[in-house]
């Protein structure tokens, strides 16, 4: 098993954090993983993306030419990476921001109103965790409870945000 994922959006959308959630989940499940962040010099609003390779075997390179999954949180990121997704791959699109449908019919497109769903959990800032839930449900790469444990571990120094993020995860998971 090897899963290649590109997560892309604007800085401030939790792109890199979403990648870290997946990387930590992979480690907790005893998978091999690489996480390669890439971002512009701006703190918020600049470009941000990360690449993850998750595998049962050692990962030779963190570079991805043809992802199995693209998670696009904004239109410029979707436009940049959509043509690289492998045939039969999955594209998760934050339809709260990206209103257009993709033209490709050879990929599994999932349109997720991540911002609205996150607001139901208590904060639009949890949109990346909504997307995490949707990805876990769609990919079946990790057990749901394992990822919820990862969320709790990551936020252990901010225990007051754990319930909201767990709810955001559950809502994203249920949306698939």
Helices and strands as residue ranges (DSSP letters): E 2-10, H 15-28, E 32-39, E 47-55, E 69-72, H 75-81, G 82-84, E 90-94, E 108-112, H 114-121, G 124-126, H 127-139, H 144-154, G 156-161, H 162-174
